[in-house]
Amino acid sequence: GVEYHELFGRGIAVNTNTFFGFYFGLTILHLGHVVIGSGFLMALARVTRTLPVKPAHFPLIESAGCFWHMVDLLWIIIFALLYLVE
């Protein structure tokens, strides 16, 4: 949010150029995945709070872990594309 505020304050928007179009698009897409992943993790915490963990919960646990790792992998790629490539 702070970075978006600074960019908008300098007059940079989605339609400024192609780079910023991709920048805003990818970072907003990533934010959506983080919100969904956080929801998965909150559901996982609620379901697994009762011990013992039932075998029926294992797919939820694996799905949440896989989804969160996918979000991490996407952020590594997005970070490299947006911040390290000139």
C-alpha positions as CSV (number, residue, x, y, z in Angstrom):
1,G,0.0,0.0,0.0
2,V,2.8,2.4,0.8
3,E,4.5,1.7,-2.5
4,Y,1.3,2.2,-4.4
5,H,0.7,5.5,-2.5
6,E,4.1,6.8,-3.5
7,L,3.7,5.8,-7.1
8,F,0.3,7.4,-7.4
9,G,1.7,10.5,-5.7
10,R,4.3,10.8,-8.4
11,G,1.6,10.5,-11.1
12,I,2.4,6.9,-12.1
13,A,-0.7,4.8,-12.9
14,V,-1.6,1.6,-14.6
15,N,-1.6,3.2,-18.0
16,T,1.7,5.1,-17.6
17,N,3.6,2.5,-19.6
18,T,3.7,-1.3,-20.2
19,F,6.0,-2.0,-17.2
20,F,3.6,-0.3,-14.7
21,G,0.7,-2.1,-16.3
22,F,2.3,-5.4,-15.6
23,Y,3.6,-4.2,-12.2
24,F,0.1,-3.3,-10.9
25,G,-1.5,-6.3,-12.5
26,L,0.9,-8.8,-11.1
27,T,1.0,-7.3,-7.6
28,I,-2.8,-7.1,-7.4
29,L,-3.0,-10.7,-8.6
30,H,-0.5,-11.7,-6.0
31,L,-2.5,-9.8,-3.3
32,G,-5.6,-11.8,-4.3
33,H,-3.6,-15.1,-3.9
34,V,-2.3,-14.0,-0.5
35,V,-5.9,-13.2,0.7
36,I,-7.2,-16.5,-0.5
37,G,-4.2,-18.3,1.1
38,S,-4.7,-16.5,4.4
39,G,-8.3,-17.7,4.3
40,F,-7.1,-21.3,3.7
41,L,-4.7,-21.0,6.6
42,M,-7.5,-19.5,8.9
43,A,-9.8,-22.4,8.0
44,L,-7.0,-24.8,8.6
45,A,-6.3,-23.4,12.0
46,R,-10.0,-23.6,12.9
47,V,-10.3,-27.2,11.7
48,T,-7.1,-28.5,13.2
49,R,-7.6,-26.8,16.6
50,T,-9.4,-29.9,17.8
51,L,-7.2,-32.8,18.7
52,P,-6.7,-35.4,17.5
53,V,-6.6,-34.3,13.8
54,K,-8.9,-36.5,11.8
55,P,-7.7,-38.2,8.6
56,A,-10.5,-36.3,6.8
57,H,-8.6,-33.1,7.6
58,F,-5.4,-34.2,5.8
59,P,-6.6,-33.0,2.3
60,L,-7.3,-29.5,3.7
61,I,-3.9,-29.4,5.4
62,E,-2.1,-30.5,2.2
63,S,-4.1,-28.1,0.0
64,A,-3.4,-25.2,2.3
65,G,0.3,-26.0,2.4
66,C,0.6,-26.5,-1.4
67,F,-1.4,-23.3,-2.1
68,W,0.8,-21.2,0.3
69,H,4.0,-22.6,-1.2
70,M,2.7,-21.8,-4.7
71,V,2.0,-18.2,-3.6
72,D,5.6,-18.0,-2.3
73,L,7.0,-19.3,-5.6
74,L,4.9,-16.8,-7.5
75,W,6.2,-14.0,-5.4
76,I,9.8,-15.0,-6.0
77,I,9.2,-14.9,-9.7
78,I,7.3,-11.6,-9.6
79,F,10.0,-10.1,-7.4
80,A,12.7,-11.1,-9.8
81,L,10.7,-9.8,-12.8
82,L,9.7,-6.5,-11.3
83,Y,12.5,-5.5,-9.0
84,L,15.7,-7.1,-10.3
85,V,15.3,-7.0,-14.0
86,E,16.2,-3.6,-15.6
